[in-house]
Amino acid sequence: MSFYQCPHCGEEVDTTPDPGAGLSQQYVEDCPVCCRPNRLQATYVEDEDDYSVAAERE
């Protein structure tokens, strides 16, 4: 599970990138707090064995 800060409401929320979708992914997901859409860029970080996720407004 990875976390990002919603660019709309500022809340820290979690997301789970699909490991089968590759090491670098881009997808749209609604914030579970404010329900606004966010474009997420998830990049696998090998040293952390997790994805780093950045969000921008959709």
Summary of the structure (lengths in Angstrom):
residues: 58
radius of gyration: 10.9
end to end distance: 21.6
largest distance: 32.3
contacts: 148
relative contact order: 0.32
helix: 10%
strand: 55%
